Structure formats: C-alpha cells, structure tokens
Amino acid sequence: SLVGLHGTMMIMMTSAFILGPFGNYFVPLMIGARRMAFPRIEALTFWLLMAAGTILETAIFFGGFPTGWTGYEPLSGQANPGMDFYILFFALVGISMTLLGLNMIATIVTMRAPGLTWSRLPIFVWGVLATSALMVLAAPVLVATLAMALLDRTAQTSFFVAAAGGSAYLYQNLFWVFGHPEVYVLALPGFAVVLELLPVFARKPLWGYRLAVAGLLGVSLLSFFVWQHHLFVSGINGDLRPFYMLSTELISIPTGFTFICGMMTLWRGRI
C-alpha cells in the first residue's frame, strides 16, 4: 500500500508540477497574453489537484489500496475502502487534466499577440500544446473507467467482474488508453523545457525548429496507437502484436527528432 501510494502520488501529482505551474505561468508571457483564457478554470485545476492529493493521502487510514498505481481489476473490486479514495483521487486529477488542457489550447489558439504566427511560437509553447491535446483526449477515458470501477464496487454492476460477464482485461485496455498518453504528458513538457534552454546556453538558435515541432506533434499523435504494448503478457490476440510492435518502434522516430535537435543545437555551440 505504501509503494502504491508513493507511485500514484509521483505519477499523477509530482508530474503535474511541470505542466501546471510552468504552463500556466510561462505560456501567457511567451505568447504576449495578459492571462490564461479562463482564469477561474486555471484556479480550479489547481484546487482540484490539492483536493485530490488530500484524498489520496487519507487512503492509508482506510486500509490503503493493494493494486499499485494502476488500480488493476479484479483486485481493485475486491479491495478495502482505501480503494475508493484511489478512485476519487484519480478521477479528480483526470478532470483537472482535461480542464487544464482545454484552457491551454484555448489560450494558445486564440490569445497570441499580433504577428506571432505558428512558425514563430516558442518551442515550449508547442510542447504545451501537444501535451494539452493528449490531456483533453486521454484523461476523460480515465475518468469514465474509474466511474465504471466505482459502480462495480458500490452499485454491484459488472463491467469488470468476469463471473457476471464483465472483463478485467477491459479495465487494462481502458486504463492504458489513458496511461500511455500520460507517459508523454510527463515527457513532452520536459522535452520542450530542454529544447528551450539549450539554445540559451549553447549561444545559438535552436537547430531544426520545424523538425522539433514535428517531433513533439508526432509523439502526441502516435502515443494513442501504442497502449497494447503494456499488455503483451496479458494474452493479447496474436494478430494484433505486429501492429503494436510497429507503432511502438515508429514512436521512437519523432522522439529521435527532438533528441537530434537538442544534440545539433549543442554541436559547435559556445557552451
């Protein structure tokens, strides 16, 4: 339970400290806007996260949860009341992520200063935009999945109860439809921060700006087609393996673009 508590907090709260504060603070400055498009939603996303953290930390007083950060069924459906706190925590974080993504997209699309065309956007803003698209599309899947799990625990539905016609494997698929884009929700802002910093300390412009943008957007797009590689040991249909192996290899290409841009920016720079 302690390891699960730690893992859940690290994955879903500590990771949010990159995109939330950095995005909300720096994006308006970088695009010449006075504020975010929806300031009250901006505040709400923060307070939802604080409420979620409080709920997660109190789970330990109700027996904790035995599933680790993924909350897998059927163990989740059989767990003690601490599991309900995990579900509520994750659902609040999912709602916060969705609202944050919508706010970021609205701000970047509609509030750029005159003359700040797409080809002039700072690379960090591109990273935030790519991440926001992931959050808006992936986080609602998580919230819906957790609602189903909560109904299984409280209203005796059987979405994930095999004995009543449900499927625990369905939970794994739905979780990782969110969970793999979530990996890049953590990574893409980090990529963008590094690509923003390297030109400063190499004392030269970012090498391959358009290639870097293509890399960030390519990772964002392909991340929705690779979730089954988390389930290769779960009895996946053999005919599906080649597709998910291919998509997993393909996503290394746009990821490589960002690394190439970083390395070439450092190459022959005055570091």
Secondary structure, DSSP 8 states (H G I E B T S, - for coil): -HHHHHHHHIIIIITHHHIIIIIHHHHHHHHT-SS-S-HHHHHHHHHHHHHHHHHHHHGGGGT--TTTTTT-TTHHHHS-THHHHHHHHHHHHHHHHHHHHHHHHHHHHH---TT--GGGS-HHHHHHHHHHHHHHHHHHHHHHHHHHHHHHHHS---SS-GGGT--HHHHHHHHHHHHHHHHHHHHHHHHHHHHHHHHHHHTS--TTHHHHHHHHHHHHHHGGG-GGGGGTTTT--GGGHHHHHHHHHHTHHHHHHHHHHHHHHHTT---
